[in-house]
Amino acid sequence: IMPEVSAHLKSVKGSPKKIKPIVDLIRNNSVNDALNHLSVLPNKWAKIVSKVITSASANAQNNFMMDANRLKIVSATVDQGPVLKRIKYHARGRFGRVTKPLSHITITIDQEDA
């Protein structure tokens, strides 16, 4: 039995709230279908998620000799990463806090049974 293969992308600039809807679209799809769906989407996180899927697919093909046409996305998660805290200055000596969240994307794929 073949193990599941995963690829991780850590500290992506973008909040999990914005990336999760894209990942929800491709969960439990085949790798080829997922890449086709993501190529049509206009936002920048779709391109980033497709790169992680491509990386996981390459890991499966090169390290575990899996068939590229039978790969399926088993799980896809987006987790909260570190948050960069910055200051935005306002009038009368005051300031506001600006938070810039980062995300961790994990894609796990496995080979479908024939």
Contacts in CASP RR format, 6 or more apart in sequence:
PFRMAT RR
TARGET T0000
AUTHOR 0000-0000-0000
METHOD contacts of the structure
MODEL  1
IMPEVSAHLKSVKGSPKKIKPIVDLIRNNSVNDALNHLSVLPNKWAKIVS
KVITSASANAQNNFMMDANRLKIVSATVDQGPVLKRIKYHARGRFGRVTK
PLSHITITIDQEDA
2 64 0 8 1.000
2 66 0 8 1.000
2 110 0 8 1.000
2 111 0 8 1.000
3 64 0 8 1.000
4 74 0 8 1.000
4 108 0 8 1.000
4 109 0 8 1.000
4 110 0 8 1.000
5 56 0 8 1.000
5 59 0 8 1.000
5 60 0 8 1.000
5 63 0 8 1.000
5 64 0 8 1.000
5 66 0 8 1.000
5 108 0 8 1.000
5 109 0 8 1.000
5 110 0 8 1.000
6 56 0 8 1.000
6 59 0 8 1.000
6 106 0 8 1.000
6 107 0 8 1.000
6 108 0 8 1.000
6 109 0 8 1.000
7 52 0 8 1.000
7 53 0 8 1.000
7 55 0 8 1.000
7 56 0 8 1.000
7 59 0 8 1.000
7 106 0 8 1.000
7 107 0 8 1.000
8 52 0 8 1.000
8 104 0 8 1.000
8 105 0 8 1.000
8 106 0 8 1.000
9 48 0 8 1.000
9 51 0 8 1.000
9 52 0 8 1.000
9 55 0 8 1.000
9 104 0 8 1.000
9 105 0 8 1.000
9 106 0 8 1.000
10 81 0 8 1.000
10 104 0 8 1.000
11 81 0 8 1.000
11 82 0 8 1.000
11 102 0 8 1.000
11 103 0 8 1.000
11 104 0 8 1.000
12 19 0 8 1.000
12 45 0 8 1.000
12 48 0 8 1.000
12 102 0 8 1.000
12 103 0 8 1.000
12 104 0 8 1.000
12 105 0 8 1.000
13 100 0 8 1.000
13 102 0 8 1.000
14 45 0 8 1.000
14 100 0 8 1.000
14 101 0 8 1.000
14 102 0 8 1.000
14 103 0 8 1.000
15 101 0 8 1.000
15 103 0 8 1.000
16 78 0 8 1.000
16 79 0 8 1.000
16 80 0 8 1.000
16 81 0 8 1.000
16 101 0 8 1.000
16 103 0 8 1.000
18 45 0 8 1.000
19 45 0 8 1.000
19 48 0 8 1.000
19 49 0 8 1.000
19 78 0 8 1.000
19 103 0 8 1.000
19 105 0 8 1.000
20 78 0 8 1.000
22 38 0 8 1.000
22 41 0 8 1.000
22 43 0 8 1.000
22 45 0 8 1.000
22 46 0 8 1.000
22 49 0 8 1.000
23 49 0 8 1.000
23 76 0 8 1.000
23 77 0 8 1.000
23 78 0 8 1.000
23 105 0 8 1.000
25 37 0 8 1.000
25 38 0 8 1.000
25 41 0 8 1.000
26 33 0 8 1.000
26 34 0 8 1.000
26 37 0 8 1.000
26 38 0 8 1.000
26 49 0 8 1.000
26 53 0 8 1.000
26 73 0 8 1.000
26 76 0 8 1.000
27 73 0 8 1.000
27 75 0 8 1.000
27 76 0 8 1.000
28 72 0 8 1.000
28 73 0 8 1.000
28 74 0 8 1.000
29 37 0 8 1.000
29 72 0 8 1.000
29 73 0 8 1.000
30 70 0 8 1.000
30 71 0 8 1.000
30 72 0 8 1.000
30 73 0 8 1.000
30 112 0 8 1.000
31 53 0 8 1.000
31 56 0 8 1.000
31 57 0 8 1.000
31 68 0 8 1.000
31 71 0 8 1.000
31 72 0 8 1.000
31 73 0 8 1.000
31 109 0 8 1.000
32 69 0 8 1.000
34 50 0 8 1.000
34 53 0 8 1.000
34 73 0 8 1.000
35 50 0 8 1.000
35 53 0 8 1.000
35 54 0 8 1.000
38 46 0 8 1.000
38 47 0 8 1.000
38 49 0 8 1.000
38 50 0 8 1.000
38 53 0 8 1.000
39 46 0 8 1.000
39 50 0 8 1.000
48 105 0 8 1.000
49 76 0 8 1.000
49 105 0 8 1.000
49 107 0 8 1.000
52 105 0 8 1.000
52 107 0 8 1.000
53 73 0 8 1.000
53 107 0 8 1.000
53 109 0 8 1.000
55 107 0 8 1.000
56 107 0 8 1.000
56 108 0 8 1.000
56 109 0 8 1.000
57 68 0 8 1.000
57 71 0 8 1.000
57 109 0 8 1.000
60 66 0 8 1.000
60 68 0 8 1.000
60 71 0 8 1.000
60 109 0 8 1.000
60 111 0 8 1.000
61 68 0 8 1.000
66 111 0 8 1.000
67 111 0 8 1.000
70 111 0 8 1.000
70 112 0 8 1.000
70 114 0 8 1.000
71 109 0 8 1.000
71 110 0 8 1.000
71 111 0 8 1.000
71 112 0 8 1.000
72 109 0 8 1.000
72 110 0 8 1.000
72 111 0 8 1.000
72 112 0 8 1.000
73 107 0 8 1.000
73 108 0 8 1.000
73 109 0 8 1.000
74 108 0 8 1.000
74 109 0 8 1.000
74 110 0 8 1.000
75 106 0 8 1.000
75 107 0 8 1.000
75 108 0 8 1.000
76 105 0 8 1.000
76 106 0 8 1.000
76 107 0 8 1.000
76 108 0 8 1.000
77 105 0 8 1.000
77 106 0 8 1.000
78 103 0 8 1.000
78 104 0 8 1.000
78 105 0 8 1.000
78 106 0 8 1.000
79 103 0 8 1.000
79 104 0 8 1.000
79 106 0 8 1.000
80 101 0 8 1.000
80 103 0 8 1.000
80 104 0 8 1.000
81 101 0 8 1.000
81 102 0 8 1.000
81 103 0 8 1.000
81 104 0 8 1.000
82 102 0 8 1.000
83 99 0 8 1.000
83 100 0 8 1.000
83 101 0 8 1.000
83 102 0 8 1.000
84 99 0 8 1.000
84 100 0 8 1.000
84 101 0 8 1.000
84 102 0 8 1.000
85 97 0 8 1.000
85 98 0 8 1.000
85 99 0 8 1.000
85 100 0 8 1.000
86 97 0 8 1.000
86 98 0 8 1.000
86 99 0 8 1.000
86 100 0 8 1.000
87 95 0 8 1.000
87 96 0 8 1.000
87 97 0 8 1.000
87 98 0 8 1.000
88 95 0 8 1.000
88 96 0 8 1.000
88 97 0 8 1.000
88 98 0 8 1.000
89 95 0 8 1.000
89 96 0 8 1.000
90 96 0 8 1.000
END
